[in-house]
Structure formats: C-alpha cells, structure tokens
Amino acid sequence: MTAAAPPPSVAAEKSAASEIQEGLRAPEFQTYKEAMSWRYRGERKEREADRSAADFWANVGQFFAQVSEALLWIAVVAGVVAALLWLRRYLPEFFAEKPDRYRPPDALFGLAVTPESLPDDVAGPAARLAREGKLREALSLLYRGALSVLVHRRRKSDDGPEFQVVLGFVGSAYGLLLGLLVVFAVGHYSDTRREAQKEASSLVALWDTVDAYPPETRDAVQHDLICYMRAVVADDWPAMERGSRLEDPRTLAFGNRLRDGIRGLPLDDERERSAYGRASTLISDAGASRQQLLFFTEPEVPIVLWVLIYVGAFLLVFLLGTHYADRPRGRFTALGSAAALLTVVVVVLTMLDNPFTAGARVQPNSMRDAIDLVSVDREGTPALRPCPENPPPIATEDG
C-alpha cells in the first residue's frame, strides 16, 4: 500500500520555499549592518509601567505638536483676516477725494499777516516804538506778529492718512518678506554645514570599518579613502567655492577607485561579510552627502524674489524720502538708518544663500578634522603615503 502523493499546490509551495531559502543563502544577501547603542549592563527588569509612561508622554508630545500646528494655521488665517479688515477700513480713505491743503490767509481783520509784511524781529521794532511813545503802533505790530505765527502754525500734516497707510503697509510687508527669507537662508546654511559634518563622519566610520580586514586588504582601500578625503579638501571644495555643481575630476577619480575597492572586498567569513555590508552603506551615505553639498552651491532664493527685494527697497526709500521732504534733518536720519539696515540684511541674506562664497563661507573643517582623526598614530603606514597627482585608472578584468 503506497502513501498518497501530496497535492500539486502543496508541492509547488514547498518547492518555492526551498528555492527562496537557497537564494537567500547567496553571498549577495549576506549583508549585515553593525549598529552601536547604549545598553544597561545591570540587572534587567521589565517594567510595564515605565513603558506605559513612555508611551503616554510620547502621545502627549504628539498631541501638543498637532495642537501647535493647528494654532499656527489659525494665526495665519487670523493675520490674513486682520489684514483684509485693515485694508477695508483704510482703502476708502485712500481713494476718497481730499480737500486742498490749508493755505494761510494774507490778512486778518484788515491787518496784513504775511511773513513778508513783518520785520524779521518783531519784538525789536515794537520795543523801539514803545520807547518813542507810539504804543498803538507797537501793540499793532505785536498783534500782527502773533496772528501771523498762529495762522502759519495752523498747518495740516504734509502726509494725509492715505500716505501713512501706504508707508505702513509697504514697510510691514517688506519687513515680513525679509524676515521669512532670512529664516529660509539660515536653514539653507545650516543644512550645508550639517551635510559637511555628515560626510566627514561617514568617511571616518568607513575607515574604522575597513580595519576589520587584514593589512594586505585594507591598506589599498584606506589609501584610496584618505586620498579621496584630501581631494575633497584640496580640489572639490575650491571648485564649489567657484560655484561648480560638478565634482572635481581628481576627486571623482579617487572616489571611483574607493567605490571599486569596497566592491572588491572579500566575503570569506561572517566578520568580513558584516564589514562589507557596513562599508557599502557608509560609502553610499558619504556619496549622497557629497552630491547634496554640490547641490547646495546653487542659491536657493529665486531671481524673482531678489527682484522683489530690490524693488521693495527702492519703494521704501522713495516713500521715506517723500515723507520727510520738508524736514531735511529727519530725512537724512531716516534714509540713512533705512539704507544701513537694508544693506546689512541684504548682504547677510546673500551670504547665507551662498554658503560657499565670501562672508559666512562654510569651510571643510569637518573633513580636515576627519583626516587628522584617522591619521593619529598611523604616520608612515602604507595607507597614509602621499597621494598621486593623477589617480591611476581602475584595474579591470580585461586589463
């Protein structure tokens, strides 16, 4: 009596499972990643209460984050509504017809009160007439002088309400624009410095990872690595300062040699397979940081915003000059202060938006520190020998 054969579907599932297991045993899938973390070495005690408390505070933090986001959007909407109400209140005054400016009369009660009809020093002639016994003439002169002062002081402000609204709106909008752009440029500058530090950290970790191999294997890879790091400082960074978004040819050649050397690392045992996987990850992270730094050489503020910045500055200066047209001392003070402030803000914005140009230039200090770190106590080793001016081509199987 023979046993019944398994159904075809069951046999197919077993065959597929065995093939998958055999495929996963291939060297291409034997990639391991080492991770470093802090771990308590004392007695382990699982405490559900602690985990519950951690989850509770995590939920509380997420709740406050969502509430803050909602409040921020509410504030934005409230600001837009307030601006619309403000415009609704003052725009009718802006377009309404205004009476002519006040013009002082030439005479009052039959007496001439123009400044031209009076002496420059009214008190002196009035005192002389009083000493001569001409009290009526003296009092008349003083009375005319007092009326002249009163009618010429009774002048409305040179700027009507509509001009004040325009000046306030332009100044506020322009200040808000500059503030947002400075915040954006600071973020761009910080991202550039962060990527430079990340690249250097990845290459230092790659150096330490390759130490897992014997000297005859690691020396060549570490030499290509140190040459690549030196080329980033000596060749690629000056190219980025010149505005190039392409990797320098010498740096690119050393990078290709380094990547080829890592791909050729042996996978003889578990330790080497783990080191190979970590090295592949680190060189990929360093390459991504290098590409991101090359992208950061391009300014982030669009041309249209720069046009808006300069047009807004011109309009603000024009309005201030018009506002202080009849007050030279105030005009010079206001225009000088505004010009100095605008110049400083625009210059700072330009430097932050171009992190590799003069001013707030991002230097390759992280990469220099990384080179010094991997060179400690290794002077004279094969890995730290001088780098060639022209990197040798990558050896191929055909050559």
Secondary structure, DSSP 8 states (H G I E B T S, - for coil): -------HHHHHHHHHHHHHHHHHTSGGG------------S-----HHHHHHHHHHHHHHHHHHHHHHHHHHHHHHHHHHHHHHHHHHHHHHHHS---------SEETTEE--GGGS-S-SHHHHHHHHHTT-HHHHHHHHHHHHHHHHHHH----SS-HHHHHHHHHHHHHHHHHHHHHHHHHHHHHHHHHHHHHHHHHHHHHHHHHHTTS-HHHHHHHHHHHHHHHHHIIIIIHHHHHTT--S--HHHHHHHHHHHHHHHT----SHHHHHHHHHHHHHHHHHHHHHHHHHHTTS-SS-HHHHHHHHHHHHHHHHHHHHHTTT-HHHHHHHHHHHHHHHHHHHHHHHHHHSTTSSSS---THHHHHHHHHHHTT-TTSGGGS---SS------S--
